[in-house]
Amino acid sequence: MKECWNSDPSKRPTINLIVEIAFDWYTNKFSNQFKLAESKRLELIQSKDLILSLAKSRAIFTSRWLASLISTTNLSSINMNRGTAHKCIIRKFKS
């Protein structure tokens, strides 16, 4: 941030560098959220306590085992390369 305030314009970052830094911050933020979500998802799949707590509940409902419904794809294996998400959206709407 301080680089942007430099009195010498030649020492200030270019707009391309600022965009690149902002994009990296943005993708890292969501990358961390995906990692957290993946760890919680795996924890739920392996949790026997969840099934026991539902069985002991006095609520009336119908349930089924979700492990087979939850994808075994590891979210952290999804490539978050720059521009990948918007390319997918563009392809979706163009077809």
BATITI-565275 format. One record per residue (C-alpha): x, y, z; residue number from 1. Coordinates in pm, 1 decimal. Each point is the difference from the previous one (the first is absolute). Example, Ala and Ser with C-alpha at 12.3 -4.5 7.8 and 13.67 -1.06 7.14 Angstrom:
2
{x = 1230.0 y = -450.0 z = 780.0 n = 1} .
{x = 137.0 y = 344.0 z = -66.0 n = 2} .
END
This chain:
95
{x = 0.0 y = 0.0 z = 0.0 n = 1} .
{x = 279.0 y = 241.2 z = 90.2 n = 2} .
{x = 153.4 y = -56.2 z = -343.6 n = 3} .
{x = -308.1 y = 159.0 z = -155.0 n = 4} .
{x = 64.6 y = 319.9 z = 193.7 n = 5} .
{x = 361.6 y = 40.1 z = -113.2 n = 6} .
{x = 67.5 y = 354.2 z = -119.0 n = 7} .
{x = 199.2 y = -140.3 z = -293.1 n = 8} .
{x = -255.7 y = -140.2 z = -250.7 n = 9} .
{x = 260.1 y = -237.4 z = -148.4 n = 10} .
{x = 21.9 y = -177.9 z = 337.6 n = 11} .
{x = -376.1 y = -53.3 z = 24.9 n = 12} .
{x = -141.9 y = -338.9 z = -102.5 n = 13} .
{x = -167.2 y = -29.7 z = -338.3 n = 14} .
{x = -372.2 y = -63.5 z = -27.2 n = 15} .
{x = 78.3 y = -350.8 z = -125.8 n = 16} .
{x = 199.6 y = -74.0 z = 314.5 n = 17} .
{x = -277.7 y = 137.4 z = 221.3 n = 18} .
{x = -259.3 y = -216.4 z = -177.9 n = 19} .
{x = 223.2 y = -306.3 z = 32.6 n = 20} .
{x = 49.8 y = 58.9 z = 374.5 n = 21} .
{x = -372.8 y = 57.2 z = 54.9 n = 22} .
{x = -86.1 y = -315.8 z = -195.7 n = 23} .
{x = 248.4 y = -203.3 z = 205.7 n = 24} .
{x = -155.3 y = 129.1 z = 324.5 n = 25} .
{x = -347.4 y = -81.2 z = -130.9 n = 26} .
{x = 83.1 y = -353.9 z = -113.6 n = 27} .
{x = 195.4 y = -79.3 z = 317.1 n = 28} .
{x = -297.6 y = 108.0 z = 209.6 n = 29} .
{x = -230.5 y = -239.7 z = -182.0 n = 30} .
{x = 263.1 y = -271.9 z = -20.6 n = 31} .
{x = 21.0 y = 4.1 z = 380.0 n = 32} .
{x = -379.9 y = -19.7 z = 23.8 n = 33} .
{x = -2.2 y = -303.0 z = -234.0 n = 34} .
{x = 266.6 y = -172.6 z = 211.1 n = 35} .
{x = -200.4 y = 61.7 z = 316.6 n = 36} .
{x = -321.2 y = -123.5 z = -164.3 n = 37} .
{x = 178.5 y = -312.4 z = -126.0 n = 38} .
{x = 132.7 y = -86.1 z = 344.2 n = 39} .
{x = -347.2 y = 47.5 z = 152.8 n = 40} .
{x = -157.6 y = -213.7 z = -275.6 n = 41} .
{x = 245.5 y = -284.6 z = 59.6 n = 42} .
{x = -52.4 y = 29.9 z = 373.9 n = 43} .
{x = -377.8 y = -34.7 z = -46.2 n = 44} .
{x = 34.7 y = -301.8 z = -228.8 n = 45} .
{x = 212.0 y = -182.0 z = 255.1 n = 46} .
{x = -201.3 y = 110.2 z = 302.3 n = 47} .
{x = -197.9 y = -271.9 z = 173.8 n = 48} .
{x = -111.5 y = 251.5 z = 264.4 n = 49} .
{x = -221.0 y = 175.1 z = -255.1 n = 50} .
{x = -199.6 y = -317.9 z = -63.9 n = 51} .
{x = -27.3 y = -74.2 z = 372.6 n = 52} .
{x = -119.4 y = 348.6 z = 86.3 n = 53} .
{x = -265.9 y = -16.9 z = -270.0 n = 54} .
{x = -113.7 y = -342.3 z = 120.8 n = 55} .
{x = -35.8 y = 123.4 z = 360.5 n = 56} .
{x = -197.7 y = 305.5 z = -101.6 n = 57} .
{x = -373.3 y = 3.6 z = 76.4 n = 58} .
{x = -80.4 y = 164.1 z = -332.9 n = 59} .
{x = -198.7 y = -195.0 z = -254.5 n = 60} .
{x = 165.1 y = -6.9 z = -339.9 n = 61} .
{x = 118.1 y = -230.3 z = -270.3 n = 62} .
{x = 369.7 y = -6.1 z = -72.7 n = 63} .
{x = 249.9 y = -194.5 z = -202.7 n = 64} .
{x = 374.5 y = -44.2 z = 4.9 n = 65} .
{x = 159.9 y = 293.9 z = -183.3 n = 66} .
{x = 351.6 y = -134.5 z = -49.6 n = 67} .
{x = -93.9 y = -152.5 z = -335.3 n = 68} .
{x = -161.5 y = 326.1 z = -110.5 n = 69} .
{x = 294.0 y = 221.2 z = 91.7 n = 70} .
{x = 254.8 y = 14.2 z = -276.0 n = 71} .
{x = 335.2 y = -161.9 z = 68.9 n = 72} .
{x = 168.1 y = 275.3 z = -200.5 n = 73} .
{x = 254.4 y = 185.8 z = 207.5 n = 74} .
{x = -74.0 y = 373.5 z = -23.6 n = 75} .
{x = 366.9 y = 84.4 z = 40.4 n = 76} .
{x = 71.3 y = -187.2 z = -324.5 n = 77} .
{x = -204.3 y = 253.5 z = -197.0 n = 78} .
{x = 234.7 y = 225.2 z = -191.8 n = 79} .
{x = -64.0 y = 363.5 z = 90.7 n = 80} .
{x = 210.8 y = 143.2 z = -282.9 n = 81} .
{x = -52.3 y = 360.4 z = -94.9 n = 82} .
{x = -297.4 y = 36.5 z = -227.6 n = 83} .
{x = -121.0 y = -360.0 z = 27.7 n = 84} .
{x = -328.6 y = 83.4 z = 172.7 n = 85} .
{x = -110.0 y = 269.5 z = -242.9 n = 86} .
{x = 91.7 y = -220.4 z = -299.5 n = 87} .
{x = -231.8 y = -269.1 z = 132.6 n = 88} .
{x = -281.4 y = 250.4 z = 38.9 n = 89} .
{x = 55.5 y = 141.4 z = -348.2 n = 90} .
{x = -4.2 y = -348.3 z = -152.8 n = 91} .
{x = -317.9 y = -81.1 z = 187.9 n = 92} .
{x = -185.2 y = 302.2 z = -133.6 n = 93} .
{x = 136.4 y = -23.2 z = -354.5 n = 94} .
{x = -115.6 y = -357.7 z = -53.8 n = 95} .
END
